[in-house]
């Protein structure tokens, strides 16, 4: 099996104390990216924690992200860590960074770096989006780029894992459209994956950082390119996932739809649940001119 907590692959593949009143109010009349573009820089602080059990021993994970949105550019930094058992879940430590451009209705990636320190390959992946292709360097190199590998056009149509996951929250949802949004197109330097979401309705959700209604979204995955034959035919729907995956997206006052809970089923360790433990938007302080 793949050696990582199931839903952390969404970030390689998520406001403290938000109330239900905040989550169920009408969406902002101006898109959140539109407000940023008009000169209101925004910071998103986002943390999720994962829990699962192998026999009677808990397996835990945590992912922390900070996204800074400026009128023209954005940057995201993240840390994903898990602690588990040998042969079930390795200790997993990944540092992630992405940057790019803020458009009126989406984020356009430019650069992405991931550094995995799992005690084995400790691979670093760097990507840069160009006009005709996405340049990628992996150290150590991937054994292959899958069959078939992703084409330049396919790579450019997708976003890096950080931009795809957090940027999805900022994509406008038409009033008569799917509140789950999508599809989410992800390229991690090798594998190209498309996620689609089916809306299963509003449900009550309670986590450390959110309490209120959220849309239950059922996630399906298409392995488009960059996979080996045995990976395409494997039964997992995401890395380490063998069963259904559900994501609860909460509508925020500023027009975003934030993932506040993710749940997946695995053969090895049963159900894995990620819940938001920190979620807040805040203005970015202006740099001091003192000194």
Secondary structure, DSSP 8 states (H G I E B T S, - for coil): --SS-GGGGGTT---TTB-HHHHTS---SS-HHHHHHTT--EEEEEEEEEEEEETTEEEEEEEEEEEEE-SSEEEEEEEEEEE--TTT---EEEEEEEEEEE-SSSEEEEEEEEEE-SSS---EEEEEE-SS-EEEEEES--S---SS---HHHHHHSB-HHHHHHHGGGS---TTS-TT---EEEE-SS-EEEEEEEEEEEEEEE-SSBEEEEEEEEEEEEEEES--HHHHHSS-SBTTB-S-EEEEEEE-TTS-EEEEEEEEEETTTEEEEEEEEEEEEEE--------
